[in-house]
Amino acid sequence: MIEIKSFTFNAFSENTYVLYDESKECVVIDPGCSHEAEELELTQFISDNHLKPIRLLNTHCHIDHILGNKFVADTYGLSLEANENEEDNVKRADTYAAMFGLGSLDTISISKFLKEGDTIGFGHSKLEVLFTPGHSPGHVIFYDPIQKIMIGGDVLFRESIGRTDLPGGSYHTLIQSIQNKLFTLDDDIVVYPGHGPETTIGYEKQYNPFLQEALS
């Protein structure tokens, strides 16, 4: 059974996730740790629970989701996995870091490209990859249809949706991703988003004000 540990990191209040099971193998998704204290919080949890990180995953590569990529990669000997359409965001990261007063950002490149239909395996567990562009051009989510959990990045939030005014964003494409990929799933799927508290597919169908008109 997959266990989920969430951390809220950096000035953007980004959610970083560690997923693990009884095998003690784990994956780190969207590490946003931006300074030593946050790095220690992440590594301490992994150490205290005797976990073995085997994969480093990004839902997308906006700066708030990749601040800890190099740290995690270097600490655990991992390479980055994300969709190939996120390469431009990785290249822009240093520029955005300067804009937000974060100084120079030492980024790492995507080593393995993830696409729709891929399976992320760790321990005794598997996650399915769904391609959900709109917030960013190469956004993906990680989904377990059996345990009914989803690491959703910045597509769908509790009573909100991802912004689409950044380079490569598209409101129409985002709505299509929500309608055709997320809202075709069971209502009791728990969504763990890139910011804010978790929600469910059913709750957002009923109460998300950004989707009532768009999907009516």
C-alpha positions as CSV (number, residue, x, y, z in Angstrom):
1,M,0.0,0.0,0.0
2,I,1.3,3.4,-0.9
3,E,1.9,5.9,1.9
4,I,2.1,9.6,1.1
5,K,4.1,12.2,2.9
6,S,3.7,15.8,1.9
7,F,6.0,18.8,2.7
8,T,5.2,22.5,2.0
9,F,8.4,24.2,0.9
10,N,9.7,27.5,-0.4
11,A,8.2,31.0,-0.7
12,F,5.5,29.7,-3.1
13,S,4.1,27.2,-0.6
14,E,4.7,24.3,-3.0
15,N,3.8,20.7,-2.0
16,T,6.6,18.2,-2.3
17,Y,5.7,14.5,-2.0
18,V,7.4,11.3,-1.0
19,L,5.5,8.1,-1.9
20,Y,6.6,4.8,-0.4
21,D,5.3,1.3,0.4
22,E,6.2,-1.6,2.7
23,S,9.3,-2.3,0.6
24,K,10.8,1.0,1.8
25,E,11.5,2.1,-1.8
26,C,10.2,5.6,-2.5
27,V,9.9,8.2,-5.2
28,V,10.3,11.9,-4.6
29,I,7.9,14.1,-6.6
30,D,8.5,17.9,-7.2
31,P,11.1,18.6,-4.6
32,G,10.7,22.3,-3.9
33,C,13.2,22.5,-1.0
34,S,15.0,25.8,-1.3
35,H,17.3,26.0,1.6
36,E,19.2,23.9,4.1
37,A,16.4,23.6,6.7
38,E,14.0,22.3,4.1
39,E,16.5,19.9,2.7
40,L,17.1,18.6,6.2
41,E,13.4,18.1,6.8
42,L,13.1,16.0,3.6
43,T,16.2,13.9,4.2
44,Q,15.4,13.4,7.9
45,F,12.0,12.0,7.0
46,I,13.6,9.6,4.5
47,S,16.3,8.6,6.9
48,D,14.0,8.2,9.9
49,N,11.7,5.9,7.9
50,H,14.6,3.9,6.4
51,L,13.4,4.7,2.9
52,K,15.4,4.2,-0.3
53,P,14.7,6.9,-3.0
54,I,14.8,5.3,-6.4
55,R,13.2,7.8,-8.7
56,L,13.0,11.6,-9.0
57,L,9.9,12.8,-10.7
58,N,8.5,16.2,-11.8
59,T,4.8,16.8,-12.7
60,H,6.2,19.9,-14.5
61,C,9.3,22.1,-14.2
62,H,8.2,25.5,-13.1
63,I,10.7,26.9,-10.7
64,D,8.8,26.3,-7.5
65,H,8.6,22.6,-8.2
66,I,12.3,22.1,-9.1
67,L,14.3,24.1,-6.6
68,G,15.4,20.9,-4.9
69,N,15.9,18.7,-8.0
70,K,19.7,18.9,-7.9
71,F,19.9,18.4,-4.2
72,V,17.8,15.3,-4.3
73,A,19.6,14.0,-7.4
74,D,23.0,14.5,-5.9
75,T,22.1,13.2,-2.4
76,Y,20.5,9.9,-3.7
77,G,22.2,9.4,-7.1
78,L,19.1,9.9,-9.1
79,S,18.3,11.3,-12.5
80,L,15.3,13.5,-13.4
81,E,12.2,12.1,-15.0
82,A,9.7,14.5,-16.6
83,N,7.9,15.1,-19.9
84,E,10.1,16.4,-22.8
85,N,7.9,19.5,-23.3
86,E,9.2,20.8,-19.9
87,E,12.8,21.2,-21.2
88,D,12.2,24.9,-21.9
89,N,11.0,25.5,-18.3
90,V,14.2,23.9,-17.1
91,K,16.2,26.2,-19.3
92,R,14.3,29.3,-18.1
93,A,14.6,28.4,-14.4
94,D,17.7,30.4,-13.7
95,T,16.1,33.5,-15.2
96,Y,13.0,33.1,-13.0
97,A,15.2,32.5,-10.0
98,A,16.8,35.8,-10.5
99,M,13.4,37.5,-11.0
100,F,12.2,36.2,-7.6
101,G,15.4,37.1,-5.8
102,L,16.5,33.4,-5.3
103,G,19.9,33.9,-6.7
104,S,21.6,31.5,-9.2
105,L,19.8,28.2,-9.5
106,D,21.9,25.1,-10.3
107,T,19.4,23.0,-12.4
108,I,19.6,19.5,-13.8
109,S,18.4,18.3,-17.2
110,I,15.6,15.8,-17.8
111,S,17.3,12.4,-18.3
112,K,14.2,10.3,-18.9
113,F,11.1,11.5,-20.7
114,L,7.7,10.5,-19.3
115,K,4.6,10.2,-21.5
116,E,1.0,9.2,-21.4
117,G,0.7,5.5,-20.6
118,D,4.0,5.1,-18.9
119,T,4.2,3.2,-15.6
120,I,6.2,4.4,-12.6
121,G,7.3,1.4,-10.5
122,F,8.7,1.4,-7.0
123,G,8.7,-1.4,-4.5
124,H,5.4,-3.3,-4.9
125,S,3.6,-0.3,-6.2
126,K,2.8,1.3,-9.6
127,L,1.7,4.8,-10.7
128,E,0.2,5.5,-14.1
129,V,1.3,8.6,-16.0
130,L,-1.4,10.9,-17.6
131,F,-0.5,13.8,-19.9
132,T,-2.3,16.9,-18.7
133,P,-1.0,20.0,-20.4
134,G,-2.4,23.5,-20.0
135,H,-0.8,24.9,-16.9
136,S,2.5,24.1,-18.6
137,P,3.1,22.3,-21.9
138,G,4.5,19.1,-20.6
139,H,2.5,18.7,-17.4
140,V,1.9,15.1,-16.2
141,I,0.1,13.6,-13.2
142,F,0.8,10.3,-11.3
143,Y,-2.2,8.2,-10.6
144,D,-3.0,4.9,-8.8
145,P,-6.4,3.7,-9.9
146,I,-6.5,0.9,-7.3
147,Q,-5.7,3.0,-4.3
148,K,-7.5,5.9,-5.9
149,I,-4.8,8.6,-5.3
150,M,-3.4,11.2,-7.7
151,I,-0.4,13.5,-7.4
152,G,-1.9,16.2,-9.5
153,G,0.7,19.0,-9.7
154,D,-0.8,22.4,-10.7
155,V,-3.7,21.2,-12.8
156,L,-6.5,21.1,-10.3
157,F,-6.7,22.6,-6.8
158,R,-9.4,22.6,-4.1
159,E,-11.9,25.1,-5.6
160,S,-9.4,26.4,-8.1
161,I,-7.3,25.5,-11.2
162,G,-3.7,26.1,-12.3
163,R,-2.8,29.5,-13.8
164,T,-2.3,29.7,-17.5
165,D,-0.5,33.0,-18.0
166,L,3.0,31.6,-17.8
167,P,5.0,30.7,-21.0
168,G,3.5,27.7,-22.7
169,G,0.2,27.9,-20.7
170,S,-3.2,27.6,-22.3
171,Y,-6.6,28.0,-20.6
172,H,-8.4,26.0,-23.3
173,T,-5.9,23.2,-23.1
174,L,-6.1,23.1,-19.3
175,I,-9.8,22.9,-19.3
176,Q,-9.6,20.1,-21.9
177,S,-7.1,18.2,-19.6
178,I,-9.4,18.5,-16.6
179,Q,-12.5,17.5,-18.6
180,N,-11.0,14.7,-20.6
181,K,-8.4,13.2,-18.2
182,L,-9.3,14.0,-14.6
183,F,-13.1,14.3,-14.7
184,T,-13.5,10.9,-16.4
185,L,-12.0,9.3,-13.3
186,D,-13.9,8.1,-10.3
187,D,-15.4,10.8,-8.0
188,D,-13.6,9.4,-5.0
189,I,-10.1,9.8,-6.4
190,V,-8.1,11.9,-3.9
191,V,-6.1,14.6,-5.6
192,Y,-2.8,15.7,-3.9
193,P,-2.1,19.1,-5.6
194,G,1.0,21.1,-6.1
195,H,-0.3,23.8,-3.7
196,G,-2.9,23.8,-0.9
197,P,-4.9,20.9,0.6
198,E,-6.0,17.7,-1.0
199,T,-9.4,17.4,-2.6
200,T,-11.4,14.8,-4.6
201,I,-12.5,14.7,-8.2
202,G,-16.2,14.5,-7.1
203,Y,-15.8,17.6,-4.9
204,E,-14.3,19.7,-7.6
205,K,-17.0,18.6,-10.1
206,Q,-19.6,19.9,-7.7
207,Y,-18.0,22.9,-6.1
208,N,-15.1,24.3,-8.2
209,P,-16.3,27.8,-9.3
210,F,-13.7,27.9,-12.1
211,L,-15.2,24.9,-13.7
212,Q,-18.9,25.3,-13.3
213,E,-19.3,27.5,-16.4
214,A,-16.4,26.1,-18.4
215,L,-17.7,22.6,-18.2
216,S,-21.5,23.3,-18.3
